[in-house]
Amino acid sequence: MSNQSLFPVTPELAAQSKINDEQYRRMYQESVVNPEGFWREHGKRITWFKDYSKIRKVSFDDHNLYINWFYDGTLNASYNCLDRHLETRGDQPAIIWEGDDASEQLTLTYSQLHEKVCAFANALRGQGVQRGDVVTLYMPMVPEAAVAMLACARIGAIHSVIFGGFSPDSIASRIIDGKSKVVITADQGVRAGRTIPLKANVDAALANPDVNCVERVIVLKRTGGDIDWQDDRDIWWSDLMAVSSPHCPAEEMNAEDPLFILYTSGSTGTPKGVLHTTGGYMVYASMTHEYVFDYRDGEIYWCTADVGWITGHSYMVYGPLANGATLLMHEGVPNYPSPARMGEMIDRHKVNILYTAPTLIRALMAEGADHFNDFDGSSLRVMGSVGEPINPEAWRWYYDVIGKEQSPIVDTWWQTETGGILITPLPGATDLKPGSATRPFFGVQPALVDNMGNLIEGAGEGNLVMLDSWPGQMRSVYGDHERFVLTYFKTFRGMYFTGDGARRDEDGYYWITGRVDDVINVSGHRLGTAEIESALVAHPDVAEAAVVGYPHDIKGQGIYAYVTLNKGIEETEALRQSLRQWVRSEIGALATPDLIQWAPGLPKTRSGKIMRRFLRKIAANEVGSLGDSSTLADPAVIDDLIQTRLNRS
Ligand code: WT7
């Protein structure tokens, strides 16, 4: 390893931080040698109504799979995020909110947030929501999104948050899967100066004849824009709150009672409802938030993720609030109205910890460092990266321009399924290598296996698996436990399969190489290629479609679609545009194909299986190294596709 690519922990940083390298090694060792003892101790960071005596009962055997943590303890997530702080930090800001338009600012102290959550929890009860019911949220980035989540948790309801960029069809399928009786939304959202028709999208979703479970839609007035109203179904958030009591004791939940579901894409089928439970999740989210960001009492913490993603759950709501942090929440995007916005917000709010995504860094980088000429940045101490591999150039830019060479970057690897961060540096403990997520967090046992499932020892590359459970692990796919077992535990027996590939270097550092399944990562958003294909083939003019990812400078991966049209349909630019629009309205803007190549034929084996490996290479413009095409039914198809390929960068 060359010294140039190593950013060692300075002795000063090691001395000030919660965990130095020696402590990391000792604690890590203890966490895997004696997990019972380790987690018995660290579970205490959460306030339990009834203490646990049982620590873990886990089996990764695919014929007899179970995952339980702290399972005779009882607690409430909302109580841990609010009530337990009231005495010591009732007047401390819990959420500092900045609108899309920076002139809109709002602060909620822990007491104020507590009061709102209690009132809204009572309101939900008043609408008939009971323990165990699924409540769907389709919300903009406003404090009420956190209020609604915590209110659900308070009464033992299971929230299911849908990202505001998803289409009515995507909303409908998630509502049906969760059998939600109540949906919470806003009239409109605001992002980058534009309004987003949240209520209209919910209306359209509920107009779907297959959705017949929803009895009530609670609507927050954000913009006051025009919306349709159904008197027997819709009710204003403010009308409910006006008559709701602000006293609401928190339900006593078992550690293994569900806290939320969150849908995520896989390589096959429709998105899965990832189910997280209460006790282990809270212990893990709060502990990782504290140690990974070396969070210190009184600090201002800014996570740029949307509540619609797992990062917005674990590291905007549950982890930081459980730790009594002050969090900055931004309604819009950090590069609007100009790329200077992010620096301005850091300075305005004296942000100490910033957690963002490589795609944003690359977008800012493309705009040029000049936008940061007036940026002071002296408050910043730790910076995080999440969602996709960060390329060393973006890492360097983040480190130099935003961090002014003063703040370590924690490149955190995890997944919706893992609930919290699994592989990451700790600021005061881990020497950094740009592009590497480095070492496992406490209790996490990553391993690499070859395609046969054989363990790879030492330095090497393979499929990334986890050999044992950690408290934040998902427990099931909502309503389909078999699918949980099949997706994660059958590929490699006795191990949790992440779907990612990774390399481990001679220092034991992990370098994530990306997905090894048919999942792509577009601007940190996860999409199944199969989902986009089924949207395309649902179009009346399309006979067949194959979708792959290709390297994209800003987004990490772009969406490349090969489309075979029905006989007699002309390959026009207008049709290409309308297919893009079609996918957008079927799934959401984030799934819009970047490139659509007309494919008179697709490369298939004689048994009819599409050979995606060729399609990936052609999309990546790597046509010099295609490999053996002799097993194809019609090898000439490949030459055609190469001739007309679209990404010649
Ligand atoms: C997939 C999970 C983790 C919350 C946001 C995304 C990729 C995530 C990193 C990283 C390289 C990363 C993986 C993973 N990924 N973080 N630091 N380095 N790749 O959650 O939507 O469930 O996606 O994102 O491929 O499997 P998600």
Boltz pocket constraint, residues with backbone or C-beta under 6 A from the ligand:
constraints:
  - pocket:
      binder: B
      contacts: [[A, 264], [A, 309], [A, 310], [A, 311], [A, 385], [A, 386], [A, 387], [A, 388], [A, 389], [A, 390], [A, 411], [A, 412], [A, 413], [A, 414], [A, 415], [A, 416], [A, 417], [A, 423], [A, 437], [A, 498], [A, 499], [A, 500], [A, 512], [A, 514], [A, 515], [A, 521], [A, 524], [A, 525], [A, 526]]
      max_distance: 6.0
